[in-house]
Amino acid sequence: MNIEQASKLDYTQAIIVNGDTKAPTEFKVCPERLTQLKSLVREDSIPPWGEGVDGAAVLGMSYLFEFIPQKFPVVDILVWVRNQLDPSLTLSAVETGLIQLARLYV
């Protein structure tokens, strides 16, 4: 996807609370890509290896949001995404879905 195509995406406002500072932060999320992510998430997915959030999942987040503040806790974003899709999902399933989303756009 080039810059011109990315600029044509529609974004809506989302408020995500920073777990460290308890401050609500405004994000702009692409509802079309959130719907696309929902089709990629499977509860029976194998969780990524290692501790923390996988770098490819963070890349997937960058395709959902117009901008992600540099020092914002990624886990808080992951929880917000999960709650938008289905609060009963595991974070690992959402993380794996985000990795799949990133693969679609890389």
Number of C-alpha atoms within 10 A of each C-alpha: 7 6 7 8 8 11 10 8 13 13 17 11 12 15 14 18 17 17 14 9 9 9 11 12 13 14 18 16 23 19 16 12 19 20 13 14 22 18 12 17 24 15 16 10 14 11 15 16 8 7 6 9 17 18 11 18 23 20 17 25 26 16 21 25 19 17 13 18 10 7 7 16 15 19 16 15 20 20 18 16 23 21 14 12 17 12 12 9 16 17 19 21 20 27 29 24 23 29 23 17 27 20 13 10 10 9
